[in-house]
Amino acid sequence: MNAQLQRGFSLVELSLVLVVIGVLAGSAVIPLTSVIRQSHYRQTDAQLAIIREAMHGYLVSHGKLPCPLDNDLINPAKTDATASCQRSLGGVPAAALGIMGERSASGAVLDSWGNPIQYAVSLSDNKTMGQVGVPDWLTTGEPANVGVEHLDAGLSLCRVAAANRCSRVDLIADQIVWVVYSTGESQSATGIQVENQDSDSVFAVTAYSSNVDSPFDDQLVWASRSELVYWLLRANWLP
C-alpha cells in the first residue's frame, strides 16, 4: 500500500478541516438564532390572540373587565375580589381568564420570553351617570348604569413615543378600553417602545425594528370602546 495513503492527515490538513467546519457552523448559527427568535414571536402572537378572545368572554360573562394583577403580589386572589378595581396597569390574570400556560408568581400570563404580558385598562369614570368614583369598565354593572352613550375610554395608540398625549397626525386610534402587550425579547426602554413602559395612557404601535437607535419589538392587541359596547349589547348587559 502506498505510504502516502497510510500517513493520515497532517496538522495543516486538520487545521484546514477545522476552519471549514467552523465557517460552516458559524454560518448556521445566525439562521438558527433567527428561526428561534421568530418562533418566540409567533408563540407570543398566538398567546395574545387567545388573551383577546378570553377578554371578550370575561366581559360577556361578568359585564365588566378583569382587574390587572399587581405583579408584586404573591397572592393575587384578593386583587379581583372587590366590586371595584382601581388598578390601570398590571399582569394578565391567567386564572380569571381561564388561560393555560406559564405564569408568574403572582399568576400573570408569561410570554414566550418568560416575561409577564402587560395589561392596561381605561379607568374612565363618568361624573354624572352611574356610580361616581369607580372605573366604569372594571365595576360590576357599571357599564349598564352609565349607559351606552356615556361610556368613555381613555387609552390611545400612537405611531411614535409621545409625552402623555399623541398628536393628531401620529394618532392611530383613541377611545381604546384596554391594551395587552408583550415587551418582546429586548425589554429595552429605548426608541419608540419606551412609550409602552412609562405607565401613561398612550401606547405605541409601529413596525418591527432591530435598529439600535430606534428598536421596536413589542407586540400588542387592544379593544376599542365601540367593539366592547357591541359585545355588551349582544350579551344584554346594556339596555
One Martini backbone bead per residue (centre of mass of N, CA, C, O) as a GRO file, in nm:
protein
  239
    1MET     BB    1   0.099   0.034   0.019
    2ASN     BB    2   0.085   0.354   0.014
    3ALA     BB    3   0.239   0.569   0.231
    4GLN     BB    4   0.063   0.828   0.184
    5LEU     BB    5  -0.213   0.683   0.268
    6GLN     BB    6  -0.106   0.609   0.576
    7ARG     BB    7  -0.035   0.894   0.723
    8GLY     BB    8  -0.267   1.079   0.710
    9PHE     BB    9  -0.317   1.370   0.872
   10SER     BB   10  -0.213   1.672   0.892
   11LEU     BB   11  -0.208   1.960   1.067
   12VAL     BB   12  -0.290   2.138   0.830
   13GLU     BB   13  -0.537   1.973   0.742
   14LEU     BB   14  -0.686   1.986   1.010
   15SER     BB   15  -0.708   2.293   1.020
   16LEU     BB   16  -0.875   2.323   0.762
   17VAL     BB   17  -1.114   2.156   0.858
   18LEU     BB   18  -1.183   2.331   1.109
   19VAL     BB   19  -1.234   2.590   0.954
   20VAL     BB   20  -1.467   2.488   0.781
   21ILE     BB   21  -1.649   2.402   1.016
   22GLY     BB   22  -1.662   2.684   1.148
   23VAL     BB   23  -1.793   2.831   0.911
   24LEU     BB   24  -2.046   2.652   0.890
   25ALA     BB   25  -2.143   2.690   1.182
   26GLY     BB   26  -2.160   3.002   1.177
   27SER     BB   27  -2.373   3.014   0.940
   28ALA     BB   28  -2.597   2.855   1.119
   29VAL     BB   29  -2.648   3.032   1.371
   30ILE     BB   30  -2.807   3.274   1.261
   31PRO     BB   31  -3.056   3.126   1.145
   32LEU     BB   32  -3.128   2.979   1.409
   33THR     BB   33  -3.175   3.232   1.579
   34SER     BB   34  -3.400   3.344   1.396
   35VAL     BB   35  -3.595   3.107   1.425
   36ILE     BB   36  -3.632   3.127   1.732
   37ARG     BB   37  -3.734   3.417   1.738
   38GLN     BB   38  -3.983   3.375   1.555
   39SER     BB   39  -4.114   3.165   1.740
   40HIS     BB   40  -4.164   3.355   1.977
   41TYR     BB   41  -4.348   3.555   1.826
   42ARG     BB   42  -4.566   3.352   1.743
   43GLN     BB   43  -4.641   3.259   2.028
   44THR     BB   44  -4.724   3.541   2.130
   45ASP     BB   45  -4.943   3.594   1.924
   46ALA     BB   46  -5.118   3.356   2.017
   47GLN     BB   47  -5.157   3.452   2.306
   48LEU     BB   48  -5.295   3.725   2.239
   49ALA     BB   49  -5.539   3.600   2.096
   50ILE     BB   50  -5.643   3.444   2.342
   51ILE     BB   51  -5.675   3.687   2.531
   52ARG     BB   52  -5.879   3.842   2.362
   53GLU     BB   53  -6.104   3.630   2.379
   54ALA     BB   54  -6.111   3.614   2.692
   55MET     BB   55  -6.198   3.908   2.737
   56HIS     BB   56  -6.468   3.883   2.600
   57GLY     BB   57  -6.576   3.654   2.779
   58TYR     BB   58  -6.564   3.808   3.046
   59LEU     BB   59  -6.749   4.042   2.970
   60VAL     BB   60  -7.000   3.867   2.904
   61SER     BB   61  -7.010   3.721   3.192
   62HIS     BB   62  -6.965   4.004   3.393
   63GLY     BB   63  -6.987   4.310   3.277
   64LYS     BB   64  -6.667   4.320   3.283
   65LEU     BB   65  -6.340   4.365   3.362
   66PRO     BB   66  -6.050   4.267   3.455
   67CYS     BB   67  -5.807   4.285   3.686
   68PRO     BB   68  -5.509   4.376   3.722
   69LEU     BB   69  -5.210   4.257   3.821
   70ASP     BB   70  -4.998   4.256   4.080
   71ASN     BB   71  -4.665   4.168   4.033
   72ASP     BB   72  -4.591   4.182   4.359
   73LEU     BB   73  -4.796   3.962   4.412
   74ILE     BB   74  -4.851   3.635   4.539
   75ASN     BB   75  -5.166   3.696   4.617
   76PRO     BB   76  -5.413   3.759   4.367
   77ALA     BB   77  -5.710   3.704   4.463
   78LYS     BB   78  -5.773   3.993   4.600
   79THR     BB   79  -5.764   4.185   4.337
   80ASP     BB   80  -6.071   4.057   4.223
   81ALA     BB   81  -6.292   4.068   4.472
   82THR     BB   82  -6.389   4.333   4.426
   83ALA     BB   83  -6.615   4.551   4.277
   84SER     BB   84  -6.358   4.749   4.258
   85CYS     BB   85  -6.111   4.865   4.037
   86GLN     BB   86  -5.790   5.077   4.043
   87ARG     BB   87  -5.620   4.932   3.819
   88SER     BB   88  -5.441   5.009   3.508
   89LEU     BB   89  -5.179   4.818   3.566
   90GLY     BB   90  -5.062   4.480   3.464
   91GLY     BB   91  -5.135   4.167   3.474
   92VAL     BB   92  -5.253   3.880   3.335
   93PRO     BB   93  -5.525   3.692   3.449
   94ALA     BB   94  -5.527   3.363   3.418
   95ALA     BB   95  -5.756   3.252   3.601
   96ALA     BB   96  -5.988   3.447   3.521
   97LEU     BB   97  -5.950   3.361   3.199
   98GLY     BB   98  -5.855   3.059   3.154
   99ILE     BB   99  -5.532   3.036   3.111
  100MET     BB  100  -5.287   2.870   2.982
  101GLY     BB  101  -4.963   2.833   3.117
  102GLU     BB  102  -4.732   3.037   3.200
  103ARG     BB  103  -4.650   3.180   3.528
  104SER     BB  104  -4.630   3.385   3.765
  105ALA     BB  105  -4.634   3.432   4.103
  106SER     BB  106  -4.909   3.616   4.059
  107GLY     BB  107  -5.058   3.487   3.779
  108ALA     BB  108  -4.926   3.579   3.524
  109VAL     BB  109  -4.884   3.592   3.202
  110LEU     BB  110  -4.643   3.450   2.993
  111ASP     BB  111  -4.428   3.478   2.763
  112SER     BB  112  -4.188   3.330   2.551
  113TRP     BB  113  -3.961   3.491   2.734
  114GLY     BB  114  -4.073   3.499   3.051
  115ASN     BB  115  -4.269   3.748   3.055
  116PRO     BB  116  -4.498   3.960   3.149
  117ILE     BB  117  -4.799   4.033   3.042
  118GLN     BB  118  -4.952   4.331   2.967
  119TYR     BB  119  -5.225   4.533   3.133
  120ALA     BB  120  -5.434   4.788   3.008
  121VAL     BB  121  -5.684   5.017   3.157
  122SER     BB  122  -5.952   5.206   3.170
  123LEU     BB  123  -6.060   5.466   3.425
  124SER     BB  124  -6.323   5.556   3.342
  125ASP     BB  125  -6.550   5.821   3.491
  126ASN     BB  126  -6.854   5.912   3.517
  127LYS     BB  127  -6.987   6.216   3.675
  128THR     BB  128  -7.324   6.159   3.618
  129MET     BB  129  -7.311   5.847   3.575
  130GLY     BB  130  -7.364   5.640   3.797
  131GLN     BB  131  -7.088   5.555   3.986
  132VAL     BB  132  -6.898   5.757   4.157
  133GLY     BB  133  -6.546   5.650   4.179
  134VAL     BB  134  -6.563   5.429   3.949
  135PRO     BB  135  -6.479   5.217   3.711
  136ASP     BB  136  -6.672   5.135   3.442
  137TRP     BB  137  -6.504   4.864   3.334
  138LEU     BB  138  -6.447   4.739   3.657
  139THR     BB  139  -6.763   4.737   3.732
  140THR     BB  140  -7.031   4.594   3.834
  141GLY     BB  141  -7.286   4.729   3.622
  142GLU     BB  142  -7.170   5.009   3.515
  143PRO     BB  143  -7.224   5.015   3.209
  144ALA     BB  144  -7.534   5.020   3.251
  145ASN     BB  145  -7.553   5.272   3.436
  146VAL     BB  146  -7.427   5.469   3.226
  147GLY     BB  147  -7.435   5.393   2.930
  148VAL     BB  148  -7.367   5.405   2.604
  149GLU     BB  149  -7.338   5.729   2.557
  150HIS     BB  150  -7.126   5.748   2.832
  151LEU     BB  151  -6.912   5.573   2.746
  152ASP     BB  152  -6.563   5.559   2.802
  153ALA     BB  153  -6.212   5.607   2.679
  154GLY     BB  154  -5.846   5.666   2.765
  155LEU     BB  155  -5.697   5.527   2.536
  156SER     BB  156  -5.402   5.524   2.310
  157LEU     BB  157  -5.263   5.517   1.973
  158CYS     BB  158  -4.922   5.536   1.857
  159ARG     BB  159  -4.639   5.586   1.624
  160VAL     BB  160  -4.510   5.729   1.871
  161ALA     BB  161  -4.348   5.886   2.109
  162ALA     BB  162  -4.535   6.023   2.389
  163ALA     BB  163  -4.634   6.294   2.606
  164ASN     BB  164  -4.943   6.177   2.715
  165ARG     BB  165  -4.986   6.282   2.402
  166CYS     BB  166  -5.121   6.243   2.087
  167SER     BB  167  -5.100   6.346   1.791
  168ARG     BB  168  -5.302   6.359   1.522
  169VAL     BB  169  -5.085   6.259   1.309
  170ASP     BB  170  -5.000   5.996   1.512
  171LEU     BB  171  -5.276   5.878   1.532
  172ILE     BB  172  -5.449   5.569   1.536
  173ALA     BB  173  -5.613   5.550   1.824
  174ASP     BB  174  -5.899   5.593   2.018
  175GLN     BB  175  -6.101   5.474   2.248
  176ILE     BB  176  -5.942   5.279   2.442
  177VAL     BB  177  -5.976   5.028   2.684
  178TRP     BB  178  -5.753   4.803   2.599
  179VAL     BB  179  -5.411   4.673   2.658
  180VAL     BB  180  -5.207   4.407   2.527
  181TYR     BB  181  -4.853   4.326   2.609
  182SER     BB  182  -4.532   4.270   2.474
  183THR     BB  183  -4.177   4.351   2.522
  184GLY     BB  184  -4.016   4.125   2.429
  185GLU     BB  185  -3.683   4.056   2.408
  186SER     BB  186  -3.529   4.327   2.497
  187GLN     BB  187  -3.662   4.530   2.717
  188SER     BB  188  -3.636   4.809   2.600
  189ALA     BB  189  -3.611   5.177   2.689
  190THR     BB  190  -3.607   5.242   2.372
  191GLY     BB  191  -3.745   5.430   2.169
  192ILE     BB  192  -4.073   5.377   2.100
  193GLN     BB  193  -4.113   5.151   2.331
  194VAL     BB  194  -4.110   5.344   2.579
  195GLU     BB  195  -4.420   5.406   2.576
  196ASN     BB  196  -4.482   5.105   2.714
  197GLN     BB  197  -4.313   5.206   3.007
  198ASP     BB  198  -4.468   5.488   3.140
  199SER     BB  199  -4.770   5.460   3.262
  200ASP     BB  200  -4.969   5.564   3.057
  201SER     BB  201  -5.233   5.624   2.799
  202VAL     BB  202  -5.001   5.571   2.590
  203PHE     BB  203  -4.947   5.376   2.287
  204ALA     BB  204  -4.720   5.191   2.083
  205VAL     BB  205  -4.730   5.142   1.715
  206THR     BB  206  -4.511   4.947   1.503
  207ALA     BB  207  -4.268   4.840   1.331
  208TYR     BB  208  -4.031   4.634   1.320
  209SER     BB  209  -3.708   4.693   1.498
  210SER     BB  210  -3.330   4.659   1.510
  211ASN     BB  211  -3.252   4.932   1.570
  212VAL     BB  212  -3.048   5.066   1.802
  213ASP     BB  213  -3.183   5.363   1.816
  214SER     BB  214  -3.490   5.225   1.712
  215PRO     BB  215  -3.647   5.005   1.868
  216PHE     BB  216  -3.907   4.735   1.786
  217ASP     BB  217  -4.076   4.439   1.969
  218ASP     BB  218  -4.357   4.481   2.026
  219GLN     BB  219  -4.677   4.328   2.127
  220LEU     BB  220  -5.025   4.397   2.026
  221VAL     BB  221  -5.350   4.433   2.180
  222TRP     BB  222  -5.700   4.550   2.136
  223ALA     BB  223  -5.986   4.761   2.253
  224SER     BB  224  -6.267   4.924   2.180
  225ARG     BB  225  -6.548   5.077   2.265
  226SER     BB  226  -6.734   4.977   2.031
  227GLU     BB  227  -6.667   4.676   2.062
  228LEU     BB  228  -6.766   4.641   2.364
  229VAL     BB  229  -7.051   4.741   2.324
  230TYR     BB  230  -7.133   4.515   2.138
  231TRP     BB  231  -7.095   4.283   2.348
  232LEU     BB  232  -7.289   4.397   2.563
  233LEU     BB  233  -7.539   4.395   2.385
  234ARG     BB  234  -7.541   4.089   2.312
  235ALA     BB  235  -7.546   4.017   2.641
  236ASN     BB  236  -7.749   4.224   2.789
  237TRP     BB  237  -7.592   4.463   2.960
  238LEU     BB  238  -7.744   4.653   2.767
  239PRO     BB  239  -8.033   4.841   2.677
   0.00000   0.00000   0.00000
